[in-house]
Amino acid sequence: MIPLPLGRVAEITAGALMGQTDPRTVVGGPVVIDSRAVEPGSLFVALKGERVDGHDYAVQACESGAVAVLAGRPVDAPAVIVGDVVGALAELARAVVSELPELTVVGVTGSAGKTSTKDLLARLTARIGPTVAPVGSYNNEIGHPLTVLKAGAETRYLVLELSARNLGHIAYLAGIAPPRIGVVLNVGTAHLGVFGGQDVIARAKGELVETLPKDGVAVLNLDDPLVAGMAGRTEARVTWFGRGAGAHIRAEDERLDERGRAVFTLRAPTGAAPVRLRLYGAHAVANALAAAAAAYELGLPVATIAEELSAAEPRSRWRMEVTDRADGVTVINDAYNANPDSMRAAFAAMDAMAAGRRRFAVVAALRELGEEGPELNEGVGRLAAGAGLTGLIVVGENAGQIMAGAPGAIHAPDAAEAAAVLADLLAPGDVVLIKGPRAAGLERVAERLLGGDAQ
């Protein structure tokens, strides 16, 4: 973050300095919401959650080195008191961006693949300038401004992931750090019950391109008709990525190796170069193409893009993490999140890497699908039933919806029981896929199988 006196922080956030708080004291460290992450010079943001109230840790944060607290009520520490802490955090981030004229903001959205694409793109932009990007999926009204506030005078690229729980959310996030390049990956069925239909999801995702300036660039997936239709919603120039001949950045001669990793030729207007991904699954190709298209617009040569894509390892946890145990069992941990589209991609990836081997899967019922939930979950069961599995374990609530499509499945009440059941079934050389919605906590199954101590 750029250094800011507390007086300036109060001015930006329409806050009041509490008591003897010195307006000349400078925030020179990171802005944090966890008192354990405080460093000397930090600004501690006191958020009130369902179980923990950050205001209760104000004194501890300042004793650890924070110069002040951004708070919603008086605390026993130097503080800037504001009416809305989350809103004040956004205003602070917006002000910091406005003071960094050399900064280029790139926004990424889509129903699936946002984090992987963001990770790839941040690796690419780092080749041409200091880059800030979120850790994992810091993509909401709290994580987004916290990431923005990591940018400093030396930062040249800010690669951000924008999520939407409903209409207006992406527009709000884009208003905090206005992007010059906007990447839209796909419009799927994630959160279908919240939005009410794919057309509404497309409206929400398209808010990103609507915010782009005339001299900006919309990077759109030509293979997704709902994304392609967003070209008419922006004044920015449009560049296409995809597998079709009409895409400016496209994949040719695509295949999967014996481990389920994609090999292809990256084709751009100025040439082509070979790519051999270390990421798993054919779905990783679209993410790589999206990142490549944005990086190409920023001036990276095709050969450099291909080199970086080929060297990239997974950076965010529980997304197609593939681990081979000493006994030859391969554990595919894709437990971070799930929707019908990502379920299909995960089973396709397993199919590519499990030729001639016994296959098992641990899944949980998908959520936020509305009235279509039972039918879509039954479809997941049918998908699993047709995947050549030796065994399927369905974890947690609404397991019956999946088991209706896969009658031979085993139900486990929780991740611990699923791991115990699976441990008795696995033999050396087997492959197991673990995939479910974030709330199911299926990463604990993988951790137990790999000798972790997750509880």
C-alpha positions as semicolon CSV with decimal commas, in nm:
position;residue;x (nm);y (nm);z (nm)
1;M;0,000;0,000;0,000
2;I;0,115;0,355;-0,062
3;P;0,196;0,534;0,266
4;L;-0,101;0,734;0,395
5;P;-0,129;0,952;0,709
6;L;-0,422;0,861;0,930
7;G;-0,567;1,206;0,865
8;R;-0,583;1,119;0,497
9;V;-0,736;0,779;0,575
10;A;-1,008;0,954;0,777
11;E;-1,070;1,198;0,492
12;I;-1,100;0,920;0,232
13;T;-1,334;0,709;0,444
14;A;-1,539;0,999;0,585
15;G;-1,427;0,876;0,926
16;A;-1,343;1,039;1,255
17;L;-1,012;1,008;1,437
18;M;-1,074;0,871;1,782
19;G;-0,939;1,042;2,093
20;Q;-0,565;1,106;2,085
21;T;-0,509;0,940;1,747
22;D;-0,238;1,139;1,568
23;P;-0,347;1,234;1,214
24;R;0,020;1,253;1,109
25;T;0,087;0,887;1,189
26;V;0,151;0,707;0,861
27;V;0,006;0,372;0,759
28;G;0,307;0,216;0,593
29;G;0,239;-0,153;0,636
30;P;-0,028;-0,382;0,495
31;V;-0,402;-0,343;0,554
32;V;-0,521;-0,660;0,729
33;I;-0,838;-0,809;0,875
34;D;-0,665;-1,075;1,086
35;S;-0,483;-0,950;1,394
36;R;-0,236;-1,238;1,355
37;A;-0,126;-1,094;1,018
38;V;-0,037;-0,751;1,158
39;E;0,304;-0,611;1,068
40;P;0,468;-0,289;1,186
41;G;0,281;0,004;1,032
42;S;-0,033;-0,195;0,950
43;L;-0,389;-0,070;0,947
44;F;-0,612;-0,327;1,116
45;V;-0,965;-0,344;0,977
46;A;-1,213;-0,454;1,244
47;L;-1,484;-0,658;1,075
48;K;-1,779;-0,799;1,265
49;G;-1,857;-1,152;1,153
50;E;-2,109;-1,411;1,264
51;R;-1,867;-1,568;1,513
52;V;-1,581;-1,322;1,558
53;D;-1,583;-0,946;1,605
54;G;-1,259;-0,780;1,496
55;H;-1,320;-0,494;1,737
56;D;-1,238;-0,735;2,020
57;Y;-0,884;-0,767;1,879
58;A;-0,812;-0,397;1,830
59;V;-0,579;-0,366;2,128
60;Q;-0,396;-0,686;2,038
61;A;-0,349;-0,564;1,679
62;C;-0,197;-0,235;1,790
63;E;0,027;-0,406;2,043
64;S;0,153;-0,620;1,753
65;G;0,246;-0,316;1,546
66;A;-0,068;-0,178;1,383
67;V;-0,069;0,203;1,389
68;A;-0,449;0,221;1,404
69;V;-0,778;0,040;1,360
70;L;-1,043;0,106;1,098
71;A;-1,347;0,047;1,316
72;G;-1,722;0,078;1,324
73;R;-1,736;0,170;1,694
74;P;-1,498;0,308;1,959
75;V;-1,213;0,081;2,069
76;D;-0,934;0,111;2,325
77;A;-0,673;0,187;2,060
78;P;-0,591;0,453;1,798
79;A;-0,871;0,435;1,544
80;V;-1,055;0,582;1,250
81;I;-1,426;0,538;1,322
82;V;-1,652;0,493;1,018
83;G;-2,018;0,420;0,964
84;D;-1,960;0,119;0,736
85;V;-1,628;-0,065;0,769
86;V;-1,663;-0,268;0,447
87;G;-1,766;0,041;0,253
88;A;-1,477;0,238;0,400
89;L;-1,237;-0,037;0,297
90;A;-1,364;-0,004;-0,060
91;E;-1,324;0,374;-0,056
92;L;-0,970;0,341;0,070
93;A;-0,884;0,097;-0,210
94;R;-1,047;0,321;-0,471
95;A;-0,842;0,617;-0,352
96;V;-0,516;0,421;-0,366
97;V;-0,582;0,314;-0,727
98;S;-0,652;0,675;-0,825
99;E;-0,305;0,769;-0,701
100;L;-0,128;0,507;-0,913
101;P;-0,149;0,636;-1,272
102;E;0,107;0,384;-1,400
103;L;-0,107;0,092;-1,283
104;T;-0,286;-0,135;-1,534
105;V;-0,581;-0,325;-1,386
106;V;-0,692;-0,654;-1,538
107;G;-1,017;-0,813;-1,422
108;V;-1,115;-1,178;-1,464
109;T;-1,462;-1,325;-1,421
110;G;-1,660;-1,631;-1,523
111;S;-1,858;-1,917;-1,373
112;A;-1,554;-2,145;-1,356
113;G;-1,179;-2,109;-1,387
114;K;-1,139;-1,756;-1,248
115;T;-0,872;-1,840;-0,995
116;S;-0,667;-2,061;-1,226
117;T;-0,678;-1,799;-1,501
118;K;-0,588;-1,522;-1,259
119;D;-0,291;-1,725;-1,136
120;L;-0,167;-1,785;-1,492
121;L;-0,214;-1,423;-1,591
122;A;-0,033;-1,293;-1,284
123;R;0,262;-1,514;-1,375
124;L;0,261;-1,369;-1,727
125;T;0,236;-1,005;-1,625
126;A;0,518;-1,055;-1,377
127;R;0,745;-1,098;-1,680
128;I;0,687;-0,736;-1,778
129;G;0,640;-0,558;-1,448
130;P;0,576;-0,586;-1,072
131;T;0,239;-0,753;-1,027
132;V;-0,013;-0,781;-0,745
133;A;-0,281;-1,052;-0,753
134;P;-0,504;-1,209;-0,487
135;V;-0,409;-1,521;-0,299
136;G;-0,660;-1,796;-0,373
137;S;-1,010;-1,661;-0,435
138;Y;-1,001;-1,317;-0,273
139;N;-1,276;-1,199;-0,504
140;N;-1,557;-1,046;-0,298
141;E;-1,632;-0,710;-0,136
142;I;-1,372;-0,776;0,134
143;G;-1,096;-0,971;-0,040
144;H;-1,108;-0,752;-0,350
145;P;-1,018;-0,419;-0,183
146;L;-0,767;-0,592;0,045
147;T;-0,587;-0,714;-0,267
148;V;-0,605;-0,370;-0,429
149;L;-0,450;-0,215;-0,119
150;K;-0,139;-0,429;-0,165
151;A;-0,050;-0,221;-0,472
152;G;0,223;0,036;-0,427
153;A;0,406;0,294;-0,634
154;E;0,620;0,022;-0,791
155;T;0,323;-0,195;-0,897
156;R;0,250;-0,199;-1,269
157;Y;-0,013;-0,471;-1,298
158;L;-0,304;-0,551;-1,072
159;V;-0,467;-0,880;-1,172
160;L;-0,802;-0,919;-1,000
161;E;-1,067;-1,189;-0,979
162;L;-1,428;-1,066;-0,966
163;S;-1,710;-1,284;-0,839
164;A;-2,084;-1,224;-0,835
165;R;-2,347;-1,346;-0,594
166;N;-2,607;-1,140;-0,776
167;L;-2,658;-0,859;-1,023
168;G;-2,455;-0,548;-0,950
169;H;-2,174;-0,717;-0,757
170;I;-1,921;-0,721;-1,041
171;A;-2,001;-0,360;-1,131
172;Y;-1,940;-0,267;-0,767
173;L;-1,604;-0,444;-0,755
174;A;-1,498;-0,298;-1,090
175;G;-1,575;0,046;-0,954
176;I;-1,317;-0,001;-0,680
177;A;-1,033;-0,068;-0,926
178;P;-1,153;0,009;-1,281
179;P;-1,002;-0,245;-1,521
180;R;-0,856;-0,158;-1,860
181;I;-0,864;-0,523;-1,965
182;G;-1,160;-0,743;-1,879
183;V;-1,156;-1,122;-1,925
184;V;-1,480;-1,323;-1,931
185;L;-1,428;-1,699;-1,931
186;N;-1,769;-1,862;-1,945
187;V;-2,129;-1,854;-1,831
188;G;-2,217;-2,178;-1,655
189;T;-2,467;-2,308;-1,402
190;A;-2,289;-2,215;-1,079
191;H;-2,529;-2,037;-0,838
192;L;-2,816;-2,101;-1,077
193;G;-3,064;-2,096;-0,791
194;V;-2,944;-1,755;-0,674
195;F;-2,955;-1,592;-1,017
196;G;-3,259;-1,771;-1,155
197;G;-3,119;-1,860;-1,497
198;Q;-2,815;-1,853;-1,722
199;D;-2,934;-1,537;-1,894
200;V;-2,919;-1,355;-1,560
201;I;-2,575;-1,502;-1,489
202;A;-2,464;-1,367;-1,828
203;R;-2,599;-1,023;-1,739
204;A;-2,399;-1,030;-1,416
205;K;-2,073;-1,147;-1,574
206;G;-2,114;-0,895;-1,855
207;E;-2,101;-0,608;-1,607
208;L;-1,723;-0,639;-1,629
209;V;-1,704;-0,548;-1,998
210;E;-1,955;-0,268;-1,949
211;T;-1,711;-0,093;-1,716
212;L;-1,422;-0,097;-1,963
213;P;-1,306;0,234;-2,116
214;K;-1,306;0,297;-2,491
215;D;-0,931;0,237;-2,504
216;G;-0,967;-0,086;-2,306
217;V;-0,987;-0,445;-2,424
218;A;-1,256;-0,706;-2,364
219;V;-1,107;-1,057;-2,379
220;L;-1,398;-1,288;-2,457
221;N;-1,445;-1,662;-2,505
222;L;-1,559;-1,719;-2,864
223;D;-1,656;-2,077;-2,779
224;D;-1,924;-1,969;-2,529
225;P;-2,224;-1,809;-2,704
226;L;-2,335;-1,622;-2,392
227;V;-1,988;-1,472;-2,352
228;A;-1,957;-1,395;-2,721
229;G;-2,282;-1,204;-2,697
230;M;-2,120;-0,961;-2,454
231;A;-1,925;-0,799;-2,739
232;G;-2,221;-0,569;-2,796
233;R;-2,219;-0,452;-2,433
234;T;-1,883;-0,274;-2,436
235;E;-1,721;0,025;-2,603
236;A;-1,382;-0,141;-2,563
237;R;-1,206;-0,329;-2,839
238;V;-1,282;-0,704;-2,837
239;T;-1,027;-0,981;-2,874
240;W;-1,136;-1,343;-2,890
241;F;-0,984;-1,656;-2,742
242;G;-1,096;-2,013;-2,796
243;R;-1,049;-2,326;-2,998
244;G;-1,226;-2,210;-3,315
245;A;-1,059;-2,064;-3,624
246;G;-1,218;-1,724;-3,559
247;A;-1,035;-1,672;-3,229
248;H;-0,742;-1,431;-3,226
249;I;-0,570;-1,647;-2,963
250;R;-0,646;-2,014;-3,007
251;A;-0,530;-2,369;-2,944
252;E;-0,440;-2,599;-3,231
253;D;-0,336;-2,965;-3,240
254;E;-0,464;-3,014;-2,887
255;R;-0,422;-3,344;-2,703
256;L;-0,388;-3,478;-2,349
257;D;-0,079;-3,665;-2,236
258;E;-0,089;-3,983;-2,027
259;R;-0,128;-3,774;-1,709
260;G;-0,423;-3,575;-1,842
261;R;-0,224;-3,257;-1,909
262;A;-0,288;-3,061;-2,227
263;V;-0,037;-3,021;-2,507
264;F;-0,120;-2,777;-2,786
265;T;0,007;-2,512;-3,023
266;L;-0,066;-2,157;-2,912
267;R;-0,164;-1,957;-3,220
268;A;-0,167;-1,576;-3,224
269;P;-0,180;-1,317;-3,504
270;T;0,199;-1,285;-3,501
271;G;0,295;-1,649;-3,480
272;A;0,271;-1,974;-3,287
273;A;0,455;-2,164;-3,015
274;P;0,419;-2,504;-2,844
275;V;0,264;-2,531;-2,498
276;R;0,282;-2,828;-2,263
277;L;0,075;-2,749;-1,955
278;R;0,156;-2,881;-1,611
279;L;-0,207;-2,820;-1,516
280;Y;-0,451;-3,109;-1,539
281;G;-0,754;-3,149;-1,762
282;A;-0,868;-3,023;-2,100
283;H;-1,058;-2,742;-1,927
284;A;-0,722;-2,585;-1,835
285;V;-0,671;-2,500;-2,204
286;A;-0,946;-2,236;-2,204
287;N;-0,800;-2,078;-1,891
288;A;-0,454;-2,074;-2,048
289;L;-0,589;-1,918;-2,368
290;A;-0,769;-1,646;-2,174
291;A;-0,454;-1,558;-1,983
292;A;-0,252;-1,569;-2,305
293;A;-0,495;-1,335;-2,482
294;A;-0,474;-1,074;-2,206
295;A;-0,095;-1,102;-2,187
296;Y;-0,068;-1,071;-2,565
297;E;-0,265;-0,746;-2,547
298;L;-0,012;-0,622;-2,293
299;G;0,272;-0,684;-2,536
300;L;0,416;-1,021;-2,435
301;P;0,556;-1,220;-2,730
302;V;0,391;-1,550;-2,817
303;A;0,706;-1,749;-2,740
304;T;0,733;-1,596;-2,393
305;I;0,367;-1,662;-2,320
306;A;0,404;-2,026;-2,424
307;E;0,718;-2,063;-2,213
308;E;0,546;-1,928;-1,901
309;L;0,228;-2,130;-1,953
310;S;0,435;-2,446;-1,987
311;A;0,622;-2,373;-1,664
312;A;0,319;-2,278;-1,454
313;E;0,229;-2,501;-1,158
314;P;-0,101;-2,480;-0,964
315;R;-0,079;-2,183;-0,725
316;S;-0,411;-2,203;-0,541
317;R;-0,499;-2,496;-0,318
318;W;-0,745;-2,779;-0,384
319;R;-0,782;-2,713;-0,757
320;M;-0,685;-3,025;-0,950
321;E;-0,400;-3,103;-0,709
322;V;-0,268;-3,440;-0,825
323;T;-0,054;-3,639;-0,579
324;D;0,089;-3,990;-0,617
325;R;0,120;-4,186;-0,294
326;A;0,410;-4,420;-0,234
327;D;0,183;-4,718;-0,313
328;G;0,092;-4,571;-0,652
329;V;-0,255;-4,444;-0,555
330;T;-0,321;-4,116;-0,735
331;V;-0,530;-3,862;-0,539
332;I;-0,696;-3,586;-0,743
333;N;-0,796;-3,313;-0,497
334;D;-1,035;-3,076;-0,676
335;A;-1,235;-3,002;-0,363
336;Y;-1,230;-2,623;-0,360
337;N;-1,569;-2,584;-0,530
338;A;-1,805;-2,753;-0,772
339;N;-2,087;-2,694;-1,018
340;P;-2,228;-2,912;-1,297
341;D;-1,977;-2,780;-1,551
342;S;-1,669;-2,826;-1,332
343;M;-1,791;-3,173;-1,233
344;R;-1,791;-3,275;-1,599
345;A;-1,443;-3,129;-1,645
346;A;-1,308;-3,310;-1,339
347;F;-1,442;-3,649;-1,446
348;A;-1,302;-3,593;-1,796
349;A;-0,961;-3,515;-1,646
350;M;-0,972;-3,831;-1,434
351;D;-1,065;-4,035;-1,740
352;A;-0,756;-3,906;-1,921
353;M;-0,515;-4,000;-1,642
354;A;-0,669;-4,326;-1,521
355;A;-0,647;-4,549;-1,828
356;G;-0,623;-4,913;-1,721
357;R;-0,657;-4,829;-1,350
358;R;-0,939;-4,869;-1,099
359;R;-1,125;-4,545;-1,036
360;F;-1,302;-4,409;-0,729
361;A;-1,472;-4,077;-0,665
362;V;-1,585;-3,887;-0,356
363;V;-1,845;-3,618;-0,428
364;A;-2,109;-3,412;-0,247
365;A;-2,439;-3,267;-0,360
366;L;-2,411;-2,933;-0,539
367;R;-2,575;-2,627;-0,386
368;E;-2,739;-2,300;-0,489
369;L;-2,904;-2,461;-0,792
370;G;-3,262;-2,362;-0,707
371;E;-3,550;-2,570;-0,831
372;E;-3,323;-2,748;-1,076
373;G;-3,100;-2,873;-0,794
374;P;-3,241;-3,227;-0,760
375;E;-3,233;-3,282;-1,136
376;L;-2,882;-3,142;-1,179
377;N;-2,751;-3,345;-0,886
378;E;-2,908;-3,657;-1,030
379;G;-2,720;-3,567;-1,349
380;V;-2,397;-3,565;-1,148
381;G;-2,487;-3,915;-1,034
382;R;-2,543;-4,028;-1,392
383;L;-2,212;-3,870;-1,489
384;A;-2,035;-4,066;-1,216
385;A;-2,221;-4,386;-1,302
386;G;-2,093;-4,359;-1,659
387;A;-1,733;-4,286;-1,560
388;G;-1,623;-4,646;-1,518
389;L;-1,590;-4,614;-1,140
390;T;-1,516;-4,906;-0,912
391;G;-1,674;-4,710;-0,628
392;L;-1,856;-4,381;-0,564
393;I;-1,894;-4,223;-0,219
394;V;-2,143;-3,940;-0,175
395;V;-2,088;-3,722;0,132
396;G;-2,327;-3,522;0,346
397;E;-2,674;-3,381;0,294
398;N;-2,893;-3,439;-0,010
399;A;-2,680;-3,739;-0,108
400;G;-2,997;-3,908;-0,230
401;Q;-3,019;-3,663;-0,518
402;I;-2,689;-3,787;-0,658
403;M;-2,755;-4,149;-0,564
404;A;-3,077;-4,137;-0,767
405;G;-2,852;-4,118;-1,072
406;A;-2,596;-4,363;-0,930
407;P;-2,788;-4,625;-0,731
408;G;-2,479;-4,823;-0,633
409;A;-2,314;-4,534;-0,454
410;I;-2,217;-4,538;-0,086
411;H;-2,338;-4,261;0,144
412;A;-2,103;-4,118;0,406
413;P;-2,231;-3,860;0,656
414;D;-1,909;-3,658;0,659
415;A;-1,557;-3,631;0,517
416;A;-1,400;-3,838;0,796
417;E;-1,630;-4,132;0,732
418;A;-1,577;-4,100;0,356
419;A;-1,200;-4,120;0,404
420;A;-1,237;-4,423;0,629
421;V;-1,460;-4,605;0,380
422;L;-1,232;-4,520;0,092
423;A;-0,920;-4,630;0,276
424;D;-1,064;-4,982;0,299
425;L;-1,143;-4,989;-0,073
426;L;-0,824;-4,852;-0,227
427;A;-0,549;-5,074;-0,361
428;P;-0,207;-4,979;-0,500
429;G;-0,234;-4,809;-0,837
430;D;-0,592;-4,682;-0,797
431;V;-0,708;-4,331;-0,884
432;V;-0,947;-4,131;-0,667
433;L;-1,118;-3,802;-0,755
434;I;-1,240;-3,576;-0,474
435;K;-1,482;-3,305;-0,587
436;G;-1,760;-3,111;-0,419
437;P;-1,889;-2,769;-0,311
438;R;-1,669;-2,569;-0,075
439;A;-1,907;-2,609;0,219
440;A;-1,870;-2,987;0,208
441;G;-1,506;-2,966;0,317
442;L;-1,399;-3,260;0,102
443;E;-1,036;-3,146;0,106
444;R;-1,023;-3,326;0,442
445;V;-1,072;-3,655;0,257
446;A;-0,764;-3,588;0,047
447;E;-0,562;-3,478;0,348
448;R;-0,644;-3,796;0,537
449;L;-0,562;-4,013;0,238
450;L;-0,230;-3,837;0,200
451;G;-0,139;-3,870;0,566
452;G;-0,246;-3,524;0,681
453;D;-0,390;-3,448;1,023
454;A;-0,706;-3,266;0,911
455;Q;-0,991;-3,307;1,154
